[in-house]
Amino acid sequence: MNKKHQNLFEDGKRLPLMEEFYTIQGEGHNMGTAAYFIRIGGCDVGCSWCDTKPSWDADLFPPVKTDDIIERACVYPAKTVVVTGGEPSLYPLDYFTSKLQEKGIKTMVETSGAHKLTGQWDWICLSPKKFSPPKPEIFKQADELKVIIQKAADLQWAEQNANLVSNKCHLYLQPEWSVSEKIMPWLTDYVMQHPQWRISLQAHKYMRIP
């Protein structure tokens, strides 16, 4: 991050908040558990299937005080915060995560790993993208690898990334929502033939919750 952005975000004491909400996690390893979601605006990865494209332009979301976000998160009974985006690795997150953990809140993040990830995390979900691949150091930090699948060729990308994470990392293939019904037969067959993988579904869309 350049000096201009460091000043703008006061080394993480302000962040470009797009939205925040309390819900049930809908994807991956922690699906079905309650958490407070913090969506940070700004992303330079640009996935064609992204369902939160309004989050891409950080200028639309003036920086707000991180302490105020933390105060609101503390109100809810599930002491877990999930930071998503946008792309969280664009921002300095050490202050935010350390203050959350001081208050006994578990910190989770979903990132493409396209930039160096800052912060202290209890859970890191790495969702790598071919057109903006992860920084090498994120692979050994990842607790969960979640690869979005649109077509059969994406399975090769998934396996390339799986070879780089630790043995303790949980592996997930997630069908891209718009083609999920079409690809589900061969994707489920692939997982049955390669049982180190699990399938992640966007359960929140079925539940019609945020």
N, C-alpha and C positions, 0 to 999 in steps of 0.2 A: 504494500500500500504506500502511495506517495505521501509526501509531507502535507500537501493540501488536504488530503482525506484524513490524515491523522489529526490535523487541527479541527476539521469539521466534526469528527466523531469523538474528539477529546479522549483519544486512546481507549475508546470503548465505553466511555461514560454516557455517550449518546449513540443511538443506532437508528437507521431509517426503517422504522416499524411500519409494515404494511397492514398487518392485522394480528390479533391475538384472540384465542378462544379456548374454552375448556371442552374437551370431547373425548371420544374413544379412538385410540390409535387404530388405523385401518389397514396397515400394510406391514409386511415383514415379520420379524421375530417377535415383536411386542404387540402384534395385532390383538385387539380385544381389551387392552388395558387403558385406563383413564390417564390423561395427561393434559397439561396446559401447553398449547402450541403458540410459538412465537414465529411469525413469518416476517423475515427481513427482506426489504425491497432491494433489487439490484441483482442482475445476473448477466454474465457475458458468455454463457454456454449456448443458449438458444435452441433447446430441443424442439423439434417440429411438433411433437405430441404434447408438449407442456400444457397442463390444464390451468396454469396460473400465469399466463403470459403478461397480464398487467403488472406482475411483480418485477419484470425485467428492468424497467426504468427507475433507478433509485431516486432520480430527481423528483419523482412524483410523491415521495415520502420523506418529508422533512425530518431530520434527526430529532428523536425524543429522548428524554432522560431515562437511562437504563435503570436507575434506582426506582423510578415510577413503575416500570414494567415488572420489576422484581416484587414490589409491594403488592401489585395486583395478582401476581402468580401465587403468592403466599396464602391468599384467601381460600384457595380450593383444597378439598380434602386429599386429592392425589398429589403427593409431593414429588411430581415429575414434570420437568419442562422439556419439550422437544423444540429445538431450534431448526427451522427450515427456511426455504426461500422461494424464489431467489436462490442465491448462492451464498451461504454463510461464510465460506472461506475467504470472501472478499474483505471481511471486517475484523478488527481487533476484538477478540471475545474473552480475553483473560479476565478482565475486570468483571464482566457479566457472569461468567461461570463460577468464579471464585466466590462472589457474593451470594449466588444461589446456593452453592454448597455449604457456605457458612450458616445458611438458614435451614440446612437439612434437606435441600431439594436435590433430587437426582437430575443430572444433566445429560441430555441426549441430543444428537445432531444428525441430520441427514445432509450429506454433501457429495458433490461430484468429485471432490478432491482436486479440482482444476487449479486451485491455489493452495498455498501452505495454510493448513488449518491451525488456528490458535485456540486457546482455551483449555480448560481442564474438564474432561468428559468421562462420564460413567459408561456411556454407550455411543459408539460411532457406527453409523450406517453409511457405508460407501456405496454410492450408486454411480458407477463410472460411465462416461459418455465417449464414444469413439472419436468424435470431432473435437474434443477438448479433454484429452486423457489425464488421469490423475497424476499428481506429483508422486515420485517414488516412495517417499517416506510414509504416505498415508496407508499403504497396504498392510504393513505390520501393525498399525494402530487399529485397524478396522475390526470391530466385533461382528459385523454383519456385512456381507456383500450382496447387494440387490441389483440385478441387471435387468433392464427393461428389454423385452423381446417383442419385436414387430414381425420379423421374418426368420426363417431357419438359419440364415447366415449369421444372425446375431449370436447364435450359440457358440460359434468359434470365439467371438469377442468375450463372451462370458467365461469360457474355459481359460482364455489367456489371462484374465484377471484372477481367476480362481487359483492359478498356479503361483500367484504373487502374494496372496494373503497367508496368514498364519494358519496352522492346523486347527486352532480354536475358533476360527472365524466361521460363522454360520452362512451357508450359501443359499441364495434365493433367486429364482427366475420369476419375473413378473410380466405377464402378458400386457402389452399396451392396450388400454381400455377399448379403443375404437375397433381393434381387430381381435379382441380376446375370444369371442365365440368361434371365429374362423380358425384360429391357430391352436385352440385348446386341445383338440385330439392329438396332434403330433407333439405338442409340448408336454402333455401328461405322459405320453409314451416315452419321451426322452428322459423324464425324471424317473420313470420306472426302470429304465435301462441304466441310468446314472444316479443311483439313490443317494449320493452325497449331496445332491441338490434337493431343495424343497420348492414348491410353488407358492408364490405370494399373490394374493388377490387383493384388489382395492375394496376391501369389505365395507369401508365407510360409504362407498357409492351405492352398494346394495342396501345398506342401512339408511341411506339418505340423510346422513349427518355430515357436518363439516369435515 
